[in-house]
Amino acid sequence: MTPKWPHVFLMATRIGFRDLAAIYTWRTWLFGWFLRLVTQVVFFTAIGVMAGSEARVAYIAIGNAAAVSCIEAMVVITATVRERNLGTLALQVAAPTSFVLTYIARGLYCLAIGTGSSTAVLFIVMPLFGIPLHLTTALLVPFFMVVVGLSSYCMGIAVGAIVCRSPATQWLALNLSYLSVMTFCGVNVSVSYWPSAIQYVAAVLPLTHGLEALRALIDGRPAETVMTGVALELLVGAAWLAVGVVLFKWAVAAERRRGTIELSA
């Protein structure tokens, strides 16, 4: 009998979090990785202070804090290579349930950690630089970080499907992906700063619309403006997820034809 997909999804998610626990302790994560994220956001925000503009300081602080969610979620790009190295990708393909389902679920810890990290970084950096944040607004921040992280996660799935067939490029693909998003999607400078061609590309990348919505929320702009940004961000994420599913199925089918699905390189 084929297992029901909710049960498979839940079990795969639990296995993913067990993998995370095997990599980090709370001390190594907090004083190693998380401290590095805080330092990164403080560094870029300090550049805004040098510009002598309070608006610029807030713009950069919010942008870089939201980018943390994007960076963490995109770590899923390396998941396909890890599955091949561990010899578990072939097992997932041979299982009676969809290998795409288990792949998506096993990396969800990236999204969860990204949401928590980005929210915590924002709550640390904003008071540190004297940027006001109302309590009611602060309570909504995690939701926006989830939206940004979710769309970034979906893009990571698509890129990870490509990397599956070329394992040696996994770190190059990860770095190019999140650095492109950080550069062109409004983290430190407005999307309108770039030529129109790049603006069109930014419109279909994660973070762009979600970050605009988060800034609109913090600035107290109308709810319609905020929710439009959220809807566009979710739409972008859904499109990337669809692309990722198609690419992953294609990549696995190609590796099976070549008889190399169990090989890590």
C-alpha positions in Angstrom: 0.0 0.0 0.0 1.3 3.5 -0.9 1.9 5.6 2.2 -0.3 8.7 2.4 1.6 11.9 1.4 0.9 13.9 4.6 2.6 11.2 6.7 5.5 11.0 4.2 5.9 14.8 4.2 5.9 14.9 8.0 8.4 12.1 8.4 10.7 13.7 5.8 10.5 17.0 7.5 11.5 15.4 10.9 14.4 13.7 9.2 15.6 17.1 7.9 15.5 18.6 11.3 17.4 15.6 12.6 20.1 16.3 10.0 20.3 19.9 11.2 20.7 18.7 14.8 23.6 16.5 13.7 25.4 19.4 12.1 24.8 22.1 14.7 24.5 22.3 18.5 22.7 25.4 19.8 26.0 26.9 20.8 27.7 26.4 17.4 24.7 27.8 15.6 24.2 30.8 17.9 27.8 31.9 18.4 29.0 30.7 15.0 26.4 31.1 12.2 23.9 33.4 13.8 26.5 35.8 15.1 28.0 36.0 11.6 24.5 37.0 10.2 24.1 39.7 12.8 27.6 41.0 12.0 26.8 41.1 8.3 23.6 43.1 8.7 25.3 45.5 11.1 28.1 46.0 8.6 25.9 47.0 5.8 23.6 49.1 8.0 26.7 51.0 9.2 27.3 52.0 5.6 23.9 53.7 5.7 25.0 55.6 8.8 28.0 56.9 7.0 25.7 58.2 4.3 24.1 60.4 6.9 20.5 59.5 6.2 18.1 58.0 8.7 15.9 56.8 5.8 18.9 55.1 4.2 19.8 53.4 7.5 16.3 51.9 7.9 16.2 50.9 4.2 19.5 48.9 4.4 18.7 47.4 7.8 15.3 46.0 6.7 16.7 44.9 3.4 19.6 43.0 4.8 17.6 41.4 7.6 15.1 40.1 5.1 17.9 38.9 2.9 19.0 36.6 5.7 15.7 34.6 5.2 16.6 34.3 1.5 20.2 33.2 2.2 19.1 30.5 4.7 16.3 29.2 2.5 18.5 28.9 -0.6 20.8 26.4 1.2 18.3 23.8 -0.1 20.2 24.2 -3.4 22.9 21.8 -1.9 20.4 19.2 -0.8 20.3 17.2 -4.0 24.1 16.8 -3.9 23.9 15.8 -0.3 21.3 13.2 -1.1 23.5 11.8 -3.8 26.6 11.8 -1.6 24.7 9.9 1.1 23.2 7.4 -1.4 19.7 8.4 -0.4 18.5 9.9 -3.7 18.3 6.6 -5.5 16.3 5.2 -2.5 13.9 8.1 -2.7 13.4 7.6 -6.4 12.7 3.9 -5.9 10.2 4.5 -3.1 6.5 4.3 -3.8 5.9 8.0 -3.0 7.1 11.0 -5.0 10.8 11.8 -4.6 10.0 15.4 -5.2 7.8 15.4 -2.1 10.5 14.0 0.2 13.1 16.4 -1.3 11.0 19.4 -0.6 10.1 18.3 2.9 13.6 17.3 3.9 14.9 20.8 3.3 12.2 22.7 5.2 14.5 23.2 8.1 16.3 25.8 5.9 13.1 27.8 5.7 12.3 27.5 9.4 15.8 28.5 10.5 15.8 31.4 7.9 12.5 32.8 9.2 13.7 32.7 12.8 17.2 34.1 12.0 15.9 37.0 9.9 13.3 38.0 12.4 15.8 37.9 15.3 18.4 39.9 13.3 15.8 42.6 12.4 14.7 42.8 16.1 18.4 43.2 17.1 19.5 45.7 14.4 16.6 48.1 14.4 16.9 49.2 18.1 20.7 49.1 17.8 20.5 51.8 15.1 17.6 53.7 16.7 15.0 52.6 14.0 11.5 52.7 15.4 9.4 49.5 15.2 5.8 49.4 16.7 4.8 46.4 18.6 1.9 45.5 16.3 4.1 45.7 13.3 6.8 43.6 15.0 4.2 40.8 15.6 3.6 40.7 11.8 7.3 40.6 10.8 7.7 36.8 11.0 4.9 36.3 8.5 6.6 38.4 6.0 9.9 36.6 6.6 8.1 33.3 5.9 6.7 34.7 2.6 10.2 35.8 1.5 11.8 32.6 2.7 9.2 30.5 1.0 9.7 32.1 -2.4 13.4 31.9 -2.0 13.1 28.2 -1.0 11.1 27.5 -4.2 13.8 29.1 -6.3 16.4 27.1 -4.4 14.5 23.9 -5.4 14.7 24.9 -9.1 18.4 25.7 -8.9 19.0 22.5 -6.9 17.4 20.5 -9.6 20.0 21.8 -12.1 22.8 21.3 -9.7 21.7 17.7 -9.3 23.3 16.9 -12.6 26.5 18.9 -11.9 27.3 18.4 -8.2 30.7 20.2 -8.4 28.8 23.5 -9.1 26.7 23.5 -6.0 28.5 26.2 -4.0 28.9 28.4 -7.1 25.2 28.0 -7.8 24.3 28.9 -4.2 26.5 31.9 -4.1 25.4 33.3 -7.5 21.8 32.8 -6.6 21.6 34.6 -3.3 24.2 37.3 -4.3 22.1 38.0 -7.4 19.0 38.4 -5.3 20.8 40.6 -2.7 22.2 42.8 -5.5 19.2 43.3 -7.7 16.1 42.9 -5.6 16.2 46.0 -3.5 18.3 45.0 -0.4 20.7 48.0 -0.4 19.5 50.0 -3.4 16.1 50.4 -5.0 15.3 48.1 -7.9 14.6 51.2 -9.9 18.3 52.0 -9.7 19.1 49.3 -12.2 18.5 49.3 -16.0 15.0 48.3 -17.1 16.2 44.9 -18.3 17.5 44.0 -14.8 14.3 45.4 -13.3 12.3 42.9 -15.3 14.5 40.1 -14.1 14.2 41.3 -10.4 10.4 41.2 -10.8 10.5 37.4 -11.2 13.1 36.8 -8.5 12.2 36.1 -4.8 12.5 38.9 -2.2 11.7 41.8 -4.5 8.0 42.0 -3.8 8.1 40.6 -0.3 10.7 43.1 0.7 8.6 46.0 -0.7 5.7 44.7 1.3 7.7 44.5 4.5 9.0 48.0 4.1 5.4 49.2 3.3 4.2 47.5 6.5 6.9 49.1 8.7 6.3 52.5 7.0 2.6 52.3 7.8 1.5 52.4 4.2 -2.1 51.2 3.2 -2.9 47.5 3.7 -3.7 47.2 0.0 -0.1 48.1 -0.9 1.2 45.6 1.6 -1.0 42.7 0.5 -0.3 43.3 -3.1 3.4 42.8 -2.5 2.7 39.7 -0.5 0.5 38.2 -3.3 3.1 38.9 -5.9 5.9 37.3 -3.8 3.8 34.2 -3.3 3.0 34.1 -7.1 6.7 34.3 -7.9 7.4 31.5 -5.4 4.6 29.3 -6.9 6.1 29.8 -10.4 9.6 28.8 -9.2 8.2 25.8 -7.4 6.5 24.6 -10.6 9.7 25.1 -12.6 11.7 23.3 -9.8 9.4 20.2 -9.9 9.6 19.9 -13.6 13.4 20.4 -13.6 13.9 17.9 -10.8 11.9 15.2 -12.5 13.8 15.8 -15.7 17.1 15.7 -13.9 16.3 12.4 -12.1 15.0 10.8 -15.3 18.2 11.8 -17.2 20.4 10.4 -14.4 18.4 7.1 -14.5 18.8 6.8 -18.2 22.6 7.3 -17.8 22.7 4.9 -14.9 24.5 7.5 -12.7 21.8 8.3 -10.2 23.8 6.6 -7.4 27.0 8.5 -8.2 28.0 11.7 -6.4 30.0 13.2 -9.3 
